[in-house]
Amino acid sequence: MDAADINLKGFAEDFYHTVTGAQLKPIMDTIRYAVHETECRVA
């Protein structure tokens, strides 16, 4: 993986679903993966 752009819009499930229409858990899982399993820089 050369680069990733993961935009977290909020931390509460209800807010996240209202703003994005998506669930928060898959996004958080992806961020955890990027932090712990890749050499991507997370800022």
C-alpha positions as CSV (number, residue, x, y, z in Angstrom):
1,M,0.0,0.0,0.0
2,D,1.5,3.3,-1.0
3,A,-1.1,5.7,0.4
4,A,-4.5,5.8,2.0
5,D,-7.0,8.5,2.7
6,I,-9.4,7.6,5.5
7,N,-11.8,10.4,6.6
8,L,-13.3,9.9,10.0
9,K,-16.3,12.2,10.3
10,G,-17.2,11.5,13.9
11,F,-16.9,9.1,16.8
12,A,-20.6,8.4,17.6
13,E,-22.4,5.6,15.6
14,D,-25.6,7.6,15.3
15,F,-23.8,10.8,14.2
16,Y,-21.7,8.9,11.7
17,H,-24.6,7.1,10.2
18,T,-26.6,10.4,9.9
19,V,-23.8,12.3,8.3
20,T,-22.4,9.6,6.0
21,G,-25.1,6.9,5.8
22,A,-22.4,4.3,6.7
23,Q,-21.6,2.4,9.8
24,L,-18.7,3.5,12.1
25,K,-17.2,0.0,12.9
26,P,-15.8,-0.8,9.4
27,I,-14.1,2.6,9.3
28,M,-12.6,2.1,12.7
29,D,-11.5,-1.4,11.7
30,T,-9.8,0.0,8.6
31,I,-8.0,2.7,10.7
32,R,-6.8,0.1,13.2
33,Y,-5.5,-2.1,10.3
34,A,-3.7,0.9,8.8
35,V,-2.1,1.8,12.1
36,H,-1.1,-1.7,13.2
37,E,-0.6,-3.7,10.0
38,T,0.9,-1.3,7.5
39,E,3.7,1.2,7.3
40,C,1.3,4.0,6.5
41,R,1.7,7.2,8.4
42,V,-1.5,8.2,10.2
43,A,-2.0,11.8,11.1
